Amino acid sequence: MQRGRSMKKHLVLVGGGHAHLTVLKNIDVFVEKGHTVTLISPTTHHYYSGMGPGVLSGIYRPREARFHIRKMAEDRGAGFIRASVTRVAPDQRTLTTDAGHEIKYDVVSFNTGSKVPMHGIAESEVNVFPVKPIENLIKAREVISGLMEKRAVQLLVIGGGAAGLELVGNLWRLVNDGGGSAQIRWLAGRGLLPNSPEKIRQMARKSLCRRQIEVIEGSAVKQLAGGRALLADGREFLTDVTLLAWGIQPSPLFKASGMQTDDAGGLLVNDYLQSVGYPEIFAGGDCICFQTMPLDKIGVYPVRENPILFHNLLASLTEQRLQAFKPQGKYLLIFNLGDGKGIYWKNNLVFYGKIAFYLKDYIDRKFMKVFQVSGELLEN
């Protein structure tokens, strides 16, 4: 006899990110079994980060790159609380929010993502936009478009990774399509795409050079203040608008709540995406540290965690067997360069051109079509 099968329980989802989309789309499965489901999120929509740079440039309209997570939840019988969770009391199975709610749970799953650290930035500095959340890129687009109507602008992207590459390329498209004038600089720290093959770095440099995008390498940004970026080697660069893509870190929520985390604060989870200390707590996406092996902070892993979290949350509520998450060792990366071209990289296959971007666009739109089930494309 499965003792838990007849017990009605409360499932709480904290955050509506990539790893929770399959659960959100299938909330009615939980409700039909008599369970109560609540989604807690500070926003009603969740943006797909893979299309973020394209939203900045105007390749995609905001509504094409987002999911109406509140409507997804409520249409399928769940409750929605607009708030952020600020504390977890795992021994009491209680969550506290910034809105003063205290929510009890039987099973909880976190998909709270990550944020960009803001160290070295003066509090008085304006027009500084971290790459996450993606809504920041929409704000940056509006500010840049407004400034370009008046004068030439100085644009900086800080951070030498893939996000930095896509941002500078798509800034170029925003300026070019808007008929404006801008100096675009990429402050790439110790070097652009440091974890990529030299062939990819050469392709990226050549693409940016053709568009007069300046790449600054060899020194990290020490301070951002007074409309100037100061590098550790003493160089300075003017900026009207700065986009930050210099790394991400999990929310401090788990460490502050006394839970087991890695040094960065990511919740330590086992092969079942389950807290190593509390079996009724699950999590996915950028907010976790996978105990078996460190995972790169890229979108492919939260997407692949989707069906595993759905299965395991349902299994946990009904005391069934859990399913292990087996991350793939090699994955596909395609960089959107903003000019209708891309760089494709998987294993030893690397190529550049329009076909790469078309493939990325097809994959992204196909993913969106699966989970845009709440009338997103009809929104303003």
C-alpha positions in Angstrom: 0.0 0.0 0.0 1.3 3.4 -1.0 0.5 5.3 2.2 1.2 8.8 0.7 -0.9 8.3 -2.4 -4.2 9.2 -0.6 -2.7 12.2 1.3 -3.4 15.6 -0.2 -0.3 17.8 0.0 0.9 21.3 -0.8 3.5 21.8 -3.6 5.1 25.2 -3.7 7.1 26.4 -6.8 9.5 29.3 -6.0 10.3 31.0 -9.3 8.9 30.3 -12.8 12.2 29.8 -14.6 13.3 27.5 -17.4 13.5 24.4 -15.2 9.9 24.8 -13.9 8.2 25.2 -17.3 7.1 21.5 -17.7 5.7 21.5 -14.1 3.8 24.8 -14.8 2.4 23.4 -18.1 1.2 20.3 -16.2 0.0 21.7 -12.9 -3.5 20.2 -13.7 -1.9 16.8 -13.2 -1.1 17.6 -9.6 -4.5 19.3 -9.0 -6.4 16.4 -10.4 -4.7 14.2 -7.8 -6.0 16.5 -5.1 -2.8 18.4 -4.3 -2.7 22.2 -3.8 -0.1 24.0 -5.9 1.2 27.6 -5.3 3.6 29.5 -7.5 5.6 32.3 -5.9 7.3 34.8 -8.2 8.3 38.5 -8.1 7.1 38.8 -11.7 4.1 37.6 -13.8 6.3 36.7 -16.8 9.5 34.9 -17.3 11.8 35.7 -20.2 13.8 33.1 -22.1 17.5 34.2 -21.7 18.6 32.6 -25.0 16.6 35.3 -26.8 17.5 38.1 -24.5 20.2 39.7 -26.8 17.8 39.5 -29.7 15.2 41.4 -27.6 17.8 44.1 -27.0 18.5 44.5 -30.8 14.8 44.2 -31.9 15.1 40.8 -33.6 12.4 39.7 -31.2 9.5 41.6 -29.7 9.4 41.1 -25.9 6.2 39.0 -26.1 7.9 36.6 -28.4 10.5 35.8 -25.7 8.5 35.4 -22.6 6.1 33.1 -20.8 3.1 34.3 -18.8 3.8 32.1 -15.8 1.0 33.6 -13.7 -1.6 32.7 -16.3 0.0 29.3 -16.9 -0.3 28.5 -13.2 -3.8 30.0 -12.5 -5.4 28.5 -15.7 -4.4 25.1 -14.5 -5.7 25.4 -10.9 -2.7 26.8 -9.0 -2.5 29.8 -6.7 -0.1 32.7 -7.5 1.7 34.9 -5.0 3.6 37.9 -6.4 6.6 38.1 -4.0 10.2 37.0 -3.4 11.1 34.3 -0.9 13.6 35.8 1.6 13.9 32.9 4.0 13.5 29.2 4.2 12.9 27.3 7.5 13.4 23.8 6.2 12.9 22.1 9.6 9.4 23.8 9.8 8.8 23.5 6.1 8.0 27.2 5.9 8.8 30.0 3.5 8.8 33.7 4.3 8.4 36.3 1.6 9.3 40.0 1.3 5.5 40.7 1.3 5.2 39.2 4.8 3.6 35.9 3.8 4.4 32.7 5.6 3.8 29.7 3.4 3.8 26.1 4.6 4.8 23.4 2.1 5.0 19.6 2.0 7.2 19.7 -1.1 8.9 22.8 -2.5 11.0 23.4 -5.7 13.2 26.4 -6.3 14.1 27.8 -9.7 15.2 31.3 -8.6 17.9 31.7 -11.1 20.9 33.9 -10.6 21.9 37.6 -10.6 24.9 39.6 -11.8 27.1 41.0 -9.0 27.3 44.8 -8.7 30.7 45.2 -7.0 32.8 48.2 -7.9 29.9 50.3 -9.2 29.1 53.6 -7.6 25.6 53.9 -6.2 25.2 57.2 -8.1 26.0 55.6 -11.4 23.0 55.6 -13.9 22.2 53.6 -16.9 24.0 50.4 -15.7 22.0 47.3 -16.7 22.9 43.8 -15.6 22.1 41.2 -18.2 19.8 39.4 -15.7 16.9 39.7 -15.4 16.2 40.0 -19.2 13.7 42.9 -18.5 16.9 45.0 -18.0 17.7 44.6 -21.6 14.3 46.0 -22.6 15.0 49.0 -20.4 18.5 49.4 -21.9 17.0 49.4 -25.4 14.6 52.2 -24.5 17.4 54.3 -22.9 19.8 53.8 -25.8 17.1 54.6 -28.4 16.2 57.8 -26.5 19.9 58.9 -26.3 20.5 58.2 -29.9 17.8 60.7 -30.9 19.9 63.5 -29.4 23.6 62.6 -30.0 26.2 60.0 -30.5 26.5 57.6 -27.5 29.2 55.7 -25.8 28.2 52.0 -25.1 30.1 49.5 -23.0 29.6 45.8 -22.4 31.6 44.4 -19.5 32.4 40.7 -19.4 34.3 38.5 -21.8 32.0 35.5 -22.0 29.4 34.4 -24.5 26.8 36.8 -23.1 29.2 39.7 -23.7 29.8 38.7 -27.3 26.0 38.5 -28.0 25.4 41.8 -26.3 27.9 43.8 -28.3 26.8 42.3 -31.5 23.2 43.0 -30.8 24.0 46.6 -29.6 25.5 47.1 -33.1 22.2 46.0 -34.7 20.2 48.3 -32.4 22.3 51.3 -33.3 22.4 50.4 -37.0 18.7 49.7 -37.4 17.9 52.9 -35.3 20.0 55.1 -37.6 22.0 56.3 -34.6 25.7 56.8 -34.0 27.6 55.0 -31.2 31.0 53.9 -30.1 30.6 50.3 -28.9 33.3 48.8 -26.7 33.6 45.3 -25.3 35.6 45.3 -22.0 36.4 41.6 -22.1 38.6 41.3 -19.0 41.5 38.8 -19.4 40.2 37.9 -22.8 37.2 37.3 -25.0 35.6 33.8 -24.8 38.4 32.4 -22.6 36.9 28.9 -22.5 36.3 28.6 -26.3 38.6 27.2 -29.0 40.9 29.8 -30.7 39.0 29.3 -34.0 35.8 30.7 -32.4 37.7 33.6 -30.8 39.1 34.5 -34.3 35.6 34.3 -35.9 34.2 36.6 -33.1 37.0 39.1 -33.4 36.7 39.3 -37.2 33.0 39.8 -37.0 33.3 42.6 -34.5 36.2 44.3 -36.3 34.2 44.5 -39.5 31.6 46.5 -37.6 34.1 48.8 -35.8 33.3 47.3 -32.4 36.4 47.8 -30.2 37.5 44.8 -28.0 39.5 45.7 -24.9 41.4 42.7 -23.4 44.0 42.1 -20.7 42.6 44.0 -17.7 39.5 43.8 -15.5 37.2 46.7 -14.7 38.1 48.0 -11.3 35.5 50.7 -10.9 32.5 52.2 -12.7 31.7 55.8 -11.6 31.1 59.2 -13.1 30.3 57.9 -16.5 33.7 56.2 -16.7 35.0 52.7 -16.5 38.4 52.4 -14.8 40.5 49.3 -15.6 43.0 47.8 -13.2 45.8 48.8 -15.6 44.8 52.5 -15.4 43.0 52.8 -18.7 39.6 54.7 -18.7 36.7 54.6 -21.0 33.7 56.9 -21.2 30.2 55.4 -21.0 26.6 56.6 -21.4 25.1 53.1 -21.0 26.8 50.0 -19.6 25.7 46.4 -19.8 27.1 44.0 -17.2 27.8 40.4 -18.2 30.8 39.7 -16.0 29.5 36.6 -14.3 26.5 35.4 -12.3 25.9 34.2 -8.7 23.0 32.4 -7.1 20.6 34.1 -4.7 21.9 34.3 -1.1 18.6 32.7 0.0 19.9 29.2 0.7 23.1 30.2 2.5 21.2 32.7 4.6 18.8 30.0 5.5 21.5 27.7 6.8 21.1 25.1 4.0 23.9 23.1 2.4 25.4 25.1 -0.5 28.6 25.5 -2.5 31.0 28.4 -1.9 29.0 30.6 -4.3 25.7 29.9 -2.5 24.1 27.5 -4.9 21.9 24.9 -3.2 23.6 21.6 -3.1 21.5 18.9 -4.8 21.9 15.2 -5.5 21.3 13.3 -8.7 17.5 13.7 -8.3 17.7 17.5 -8.1 16.9 17.1 -4.4 18.5 19.0 -1.5 21.2 16.8 0.1 19.9 17.9 3.5 16.1 17.9 3.0 14.5 15.4 0.7 11.3 17.4 0.3 13.2 20.3 -1.2 14.0 20.3 -5.0 15.6 22.8 -7.3 16.9 23.4 -10.8 18.7 26.0 -13.0 21.3 28.5 -12.0 20.4 28.4 -8.3 21.8 24.9 -7.7 25.2 23.2 -7.4 24.9 19.7 -8.8 26.7 17.5 -6.3 27.9 14.9 -8.8 29.8 17.4 -11.0 29.9 21.1 -11.5 27.6 22.2 -14.3 28.2 25.2 -16.6 25.7 28.1 -16.1 24.0 27.7 -19.5 20.4 27.4 -20.6 20.7 23.8 -21.8 20.8 22.3 -18.3 17.7 24.0 -16.9 15.8 23.0 -20.1 16.9 19.4 -19.7 16.0 19.4 -16.0 12.4 20.2 -16.9 11.0 16.7 -17.2 13.1 15.4 -14.3 11.7 18.0 -11.9 8.2 17.3 -13.1 8.5 13.6 -12.6 10.3 13.9 -9.2 7.9 16.4 -7.7 5.0 14.3 -8.6 6.8 11.2 -7.4 7.7 12.9 -4.1 4.1 13.8 -3.4 2.9 10.2 -4.0 6.0 8.4 -2.6 7.0 6.9 -5.9 10.5 6.2 -7.3 12.5 9.3 -8.3 14.3 9.7 -11.6 18.0 10.7 -11.8 19.2 13.7 -13.8 22.0 12.7 -16.2 23.6 15.9 -17.6 25.0 15.6 -21.1 28.8 16.0 -21.3 28.8 17.8 -24.7 26.2 20.3 -25.7 25.5 22.7 -28.6 26.2 26.4 -28.4 25.2 28.9 -31.0 26.2 32.6 -30.6 23.8 35.2 -32.0 26.2 37.9 -33.4 23.4 40.4 -34.1 24.0 40.8 -37.8 21.9 37.8 -39.0 24.9 35.5 -38.6 26.1 33.2 -35.8 28.8 30.9 -34.6 27.9 27.2 -34.2 29.9 25.0 -31.8 29.4 21.4 -30.9 32.3 19.1 -30.1 34.8 19.7 -32.9 32.4 21.2 -35.4 32.6 24.9 -35.6 31.3 27.2 -38.3 30.2 30.8 -38.9 27.5 32.3 -41.0 23.8 32.8 -41.6 22.9 29.1 -41.3 24.2 29.1 -37.7 21.8 32.0 -36.8 18.9 30.4 -38.7 19.4 27.2 -36.7 19.5 29.0 -33.4 16.4 31.0 -34.3 14.6 27.8 -35.2 15.6 26.0 -32.0 14.6 29.0 -29.8 11.2 29.5 -31.5 10.5 25.8 -31.3 11.2 25.8 -27.6 9.0 28.9 -27.1 6.1 27.3 -29.0 6.1 24.3 -26.6 5.5 26.5 -23.5 3.8 29.6 -24.8 0.4 28.2 -24.0 -1.2 31.3 -22.3 -1.8 33.7 -25.1 1.7 35.4 -24.9 1.8 36.3 -28.6 -1.5 38.2 -28.3 -0.1 40.5 -25.6 0.9 44.1 -26.3 
